[in-house]
């Protein structure tokens, strides 16, 4: 596994459960997958409540929440 393949994408549901959608992928693949997951009918309907990307150290490097959009990293003030 290369250093670039160190990210995982997790989905969280209203009942508090979670699912690892994919693990050990590149940064590009993780971001593309998280974006695709946030556009799924389940996300639009609120059946996916949260999406995160974690790095190899299990730190959250990206977060999307239903009804809020991307919450982490924070947007730069315009």
C-alpha positions as a LaTeX table, in Angstrom:
\begin{tabular}{lrrr}
\hline
Residue & $x$ (\AA) & $y$ (\AA) & $z$ (\AA) \\
\hline
Unk1 & 0.00 & 0.00 & 0.00 \\
Unk2 & 1.44 & 3.37 & $-0.95$ \\
Unk3 & 1.32 & 6.42 & 1.32 \\
Unk4 & $-1.27$ & 7.96 & $-1.01$ \\
Unk5 & $-3.67$ & 5.08 & $-0.29$ \\
Unk6 & $-4.31$ & 5.98 & 3.31 \\
Unk7 & $-7.84$ & 7.38 & 3.47 \\
Unk8 & $-11.18$ & 5.83 & 4.46 \\
Unk9 & $-14.74$ & 7.04 & 3.88 \\
Unk10 & $-17.42$ & 6.43 & 6.52 \\
Unk11 & $-21.18$ & 6.96 & 6.35 \\
Unk12 & $-23.33$ & 7.56 & 9.45 \\
Unk13 & $-27.06$ & 6.89 & 9.70 \\
Unk14 & $-29.96$ & 8.27 & 11.80 \\
Unk15 & $-29.94$ & 5.28 & 14.16 \\
Unk16 & $-26.32$ & 5.99 & 15.13 \\
Unk17 & $-24.84$ & 3.16 & 13.09 \\
Unk18 & $-22.03$ & 3.65 & 10.61 \\
Unk19 & $-20.55$ & 1.92 & 7.60 \\
Unk20 & $-17.06$ & 2.04 & 6.10 \\
Unk21 & $-17.85$ & 2.72 & 2.45 \\
Unk22 & $-14.24$ & 2.28 & 1.36 \\
Unk23 & $-10.82$ & 2.15 & 3.01 \\
Unk24 & $-7.16$ & 2.48 & 2.00 \\
Unk25 & $-7.83$ & 4.72 & $-0.99$ \\
Unk26 & $-6.04$ & 7.78 & $-2.35$ \\
Unk27 & $-6.97$ & 11.29 & $-1.26$ \\
Unk28 & $-8.54$ & 11.95 & $-4.68$ \\
Unk29 & $-10.65$ & 8.79 & $-4.59$ \\
Unk30 & $-11.81$ & 9.50 & $-1.02$ \\
Unk31 & $-12.94$ & 13.05 & $-1.87$ \\
Unk32 & $-14.69$ & 11.93 & $-5.06$ \\
Unk33 & $-16.47$ & 9.14 & $-3.19$ \\
Unk34 & $-17.55$ & 11.44 & $-0.32$ \\
Unk35 & $-18.93$ & 13.94 & $-2.86$ \\
Unk36 & $-20.79$ & 11.17 & $-4.70$ \\
Unk37 & $-22.22$ & 9.82 & $-1.42$ \\
Unk38 & $-23.46$ & 13.29 & $-0.45$ \\
Unk39 & $-25.46$ & 13.43 & $-3.71$ \\
Unk40 & $-27.11$ & 10.03 & $-3.31$ \\
Unk41 & $-30.89$ & 9.94 & $-2.84$ \\
Unk42 & $-30.31$ & 8.56 & 0.69 \\
Unk43 & $-28.24$ & 11.63 & 1.60 \\
Unk44 & $-30.76$ & 14.02 & 0.07 \\
Unk45 & $-33.54$ & 12.31 & 2.07 \\
Unk46 & $-31.51$ & 12.41 & 5.31 \\
Unk47 & $-30.91$ & 8.67 & 5.50 \\
Unk48 & $-27.19$ & 9.40 & 5.39 \\
Unk49 & $-26.63$ & 11.93 & 8.18 \\
Unk50 & $-22.87$ & 12.36 & 8.10 \\
Unk51 & $-19.91$ & 11.47 & 5.89 \\
Unk52 & $-16.31$ & 11.63 & 7.04 \\
Unk53 & $-12.91$ & 10.92 & 5.55 \\
Unk54 & $-10.20$ & 9.72 & 7.92 \\
Unk55 & $-6.48$ & 9.50 & 7.32 \\
Unk56 & $-4.07$ & 6.69 & 8.26 \\
Unk57 & $-3.86$ & 8.05 & 11.82 \\
Unk58 & $-7.68$ & 7.84 & 12.13 \\
Unk59 & $-7.96$ & 11.65 & 12.22 \\
Unk60 & $-10.98$ & 13.18 & 10.50 \\
Unk61 & $-9.83$ & 15.29 & 7.56 \\
Unk62 & $-13.27$ & 15.95 & 6.00 \\
Unk63 & $-16.84$ & 16.04 & 7.26 \\
Unk64 & $-20.21$ & 16.53 & 5.56 \\
Unk65 & $-23.48$ & 16.72 & 7.53 \\
Unk66 & $-27.06$ & 16.46 & 6.33 \\
Unk67 & $-28.65$ & 19.90 & 6.20 \\
Unk68 & $-25.32$ & 21.68 & 6.71 \\
Unk69 & $-23.04$ & 20.53 & 3.89 \\
Unk70 & $-19.28$ & 20.47 & 4.38 \\
Unk71 & $-18.49$ & 21.37 & 7.99 \\
Unk72 & $-14.81$ & 20.41 & 8.08 \\
Unk73 & $-12.42$ & 21.72 & 7.09 \\
Unk74 & $-13.98$ & 25.10 & 7.78 \\
Unk75 & $-14.37$ & 27.46 & 4.86 \\
Unk76 & $-12.07$ & 30.44 & 4.62 \\
Unk77 & $-13.91$ & 33.76 & 5.17 \\
Unk78 & $-14.52$ & 35.53 & 1.88 \\
\hline
\end{tabular}
